Amino acid sequence: MPDRFPVIRLLAVVLIALVAGLAVLQAAQPAAAQERVERKSILQLLFGGGSGGETRSPKPESPTTRTSRVKKPVASAPAAPAPEPAVEKLENARKILVLGDFLANGAADGLTEAFAEAPGVVVVDRTNGSSGLVRDDYYNWLEQAPAIVEEVQPSIIVVQIGSNDRQQLMVNGVREPVRSVNWMAEYERRSQRLIDILRARKTPLLWVGLPAFKSPAMTTDMVALNGVHRKLVEKAGGEFIDIWDGFVDAEGKFIFTGSDINGQQVRLRGSDGINLTGAGRRKVAFYVEKSARRLLGDAAAAGVATISSQDFPEIFMPPAPDDSPAAIMRTLPVAMTDPDLDGGSALLGEMPVSATLVRTPRDMMVIDGVLPEPPEGRADNHAWPRGNR
């Protein structure tokens, strides 16, 4: 037992020294710096993880300085020019009355644009887009046209109709198919009646033909209707305006894109192959505009200030010429041997022969085939002896 006491005393001394050392370390650290230290396990030391050490109080966030982006000055687009004021129309301006279906409505729009700068011309649109000469139960042009003409008192009447007429037509209580014999007879009768109504006052009539369409069957029907309208309109003294070539190619086939009034390639027809674009409507109006300006004369000029009946008399389109034999002026053909052509009064054979008509060596060779005598001494002169023939 006595041998154990020194060992115990040694352990006690070591323990006291450790406690004293810990006390010294705690005293050396400031109170504010005393923080709880979390011990790490063997796995955390080898592989990491955990809180990774001391728990520190979060640092106060420093105020972040936000830098605003400086916007670059954007160049403002130039202001669009103010639209030019519409030309004020004269009180007694000439009126162009447009009648018909949806195609005629497009022609009216184009004519309005064409004469926008003409104070002496007003375009009156009285079209009905779904109308025609077949469905008179929907809109009867034979009943409506007289009242419209009486109301507007037009100087020129423009008509384009027929694109909606590819329907069965009621004839004597029977529905006739399109372009049958009875259908064509009744359609021609209605067309003639409408033309008579519009020409009752001798008002110039400009009847616009129908264009080709995408559907071949529809195009064929339009050709037939154009034939009916052309024959009747020209017979009544009106003018049939053919626009067909403006909406087909060189082979006569339907086109979507073609030349506009300025010769530029533009879209003329809608995707349905029936309706017209703005350029197409303006092109139809261009055909009509030429004839209308011819009839209106100076009244269609852009600088007209006044229109008087004395300066611009009523427009008159003469009736169709008489086809009777007595009304036809015939001119006899003029012969090339007519003496009046060169101012003479007698034919060449009756004039005396002058010296200039004697045949020359050239005439003898060409006409008679006789060569002139070769001169003496030339190689082709074979006379022998020399000097003798």
HELIX and SHEET records of a PDB file:
HELIX    1   1 PRO A    2  ARG A    4  5                                   3    
HELIX    2   2 PHE A    5  ALA A   28  1                                  24    
HELIX    3   3 ALA A   31  ALA A   33  5                                   3    
HELIX    4   4 ILE A   42  PHE A   47  1                                   6    
HELIX    5   5 PHE A  102  ALA A  114  1                                  13    
HELIX    6   6 TRP A  141  VAL A  152  1                                  12    
HELIX    7   7 VAL A  181  LEU A  198  1                                  18    
HELIX    8   8 PRO A  216  LYS A  235  1                                  20    
HELIX    9   9 TRP A  244  PHE A  247  5                                   4    
HELIX   10  10 GLY A  278  LEU A  296  1                                  19    
HELIX   11  11 GLY A  297  ALA A  300  5                                   4    
HELIX   12  12 PRO A  325  ALA A  327  5                                   3    
HELIX   13  13 PRO A  339  ASP A  342  5                                   4    
HELIX   14  14 LEU A  348  GLU A  350  5                                   3    
HELIX   15  15 ALA A  355  LEU A  357  5                                   3    
HELIX   16  16 PRO A  361  ASP A  363  1                                   3    
HELIX   17  17 MET A  364  ASP A  368  3                                   5    
SHEET    1   A 5 VAL A 121  ASP A 125  0                                        
SHEET    2   A 5 ARG A  94  GLY A 100  1                                        
SHEET    3   A 5 ILE A 156  GLN A 160  1                                        
SHEET    4   A 5 LEU A 205  VAL A 208  1                                        
SHEET    5   A 5 GLU A 239  ILE A 241  1                                        
SHEET    1   B 2 LEU A 169  VAL A 171  0                                        
SHEET    2   B 2 VAL A 174  GLU A 176 -1                                        
SHEET    1   C 2 THR A 257  SER A 259  0                                        
SHEET    2   C 2 GLN A 265  ARG A 267 -1                                        
END                                                                             
